[in-house]
């Protein structure tokens, strides 16, 4: 028995953005059927997130637009216009009326859905933000960037104070690789960074955010793709896509490979566990397909 309660209807759904201009909702567990496609953007959608209540989808695109869409009615609860192409966004873990987004711009910006306005800006000497990860229940967050040259390795991962917009640290990751995705462990005070060095690096989630020299997760390929990673809900496994199309699961404790799935014919760029059904996994690829694994 996987559930202690009956799941709500939207808990079997997954959402996906596309390199076209749509955001799609799928019945991920029962049928794999496309339930609804929302044509909200005029250019590619690179970022789409469920709201914490599970009834809305926040999307950001290359058209600079942001939309929060009600799943049942299809109406726009919030719409905003950024001043850059958006590639990543995250809801604040405590105050769900706030979200942070980044993209092709030196700044990361925090928005308030209630007012429809930017409430904070976080500026770094970079060109693009690749991913965002909240820490410490939302009082801090990390941004990973495109900075990877010898003189900019201290800006690859930056820690920010959410309220004051001040940098807490930029002396976190000193290897000459970008980190296209970040993931927080659900039980331990650590986070993981996917690196273009073809390994997952493990860091403390508490200042000074030291990287573990004894444990790294290797065996998959990144090779310039924005390959996602995630922890299982119980924290025992890590899942990552791979540039060769495989899906790899690692033991968090030992860093050994627990399982390899054949995955996709092109690069697998995303892998995520179902929030209620821990044995269900969704993956997506560069060729545009989404697969559900049980």
PyMOL commands that set and color helices and strands:
alter all, ss='L'
color gray80, all
select helices_A, chain A and resi 9-12+136-138+150-155
alter helices_A, ss='H'
color red, helices_A
select strands_A, chain A and resi 13-17+23-27+34-38+45-50+56-61+65-70+76-81+86-91+98-103+107-112+117-123+129-135+140-145+157-161+167-169+181-184+190-195+199-204+211-218+229-231+237-241+247-251+257-261+268-273+281-285+290-293
alter strands_A, ss='S'
color yellow, strands_A
deselect
rebuild
show_as cartoon
